Amino acid sequence: YAAGSANLAGQLVGDQVQWQWPILAHEESKTFTFRVIVDGGNEIVNDDYSVSSSEGVTAWGSPVLVTVMTGGPGEVYLPIILKK
């Protein structure tokens, strides 16, 4: 995790980046982002991500693996997308 890189007041808590958002209106969405620093290797794995609500609904995703290639784009996005 690149210190201070989480948007929308995200905070590093232990080994997790966390956001708290008070309310999302019907059909509204938010994009929460952070950066990581890769010291070696060419893979980034996000294997533990989820979202929950005060109503008790929780959703989580399968591990996402990205292979980083030198000379490629400067940023890699690992999204959480839930559509119903």
Secondary structure by P-SEA (a helix, b strand, c coil): cccccccccccccccbbbbbbccccccbbbbbbbbbbbcccccccccccccccccbbbbbbcbbbbbbbccccccccccccccc
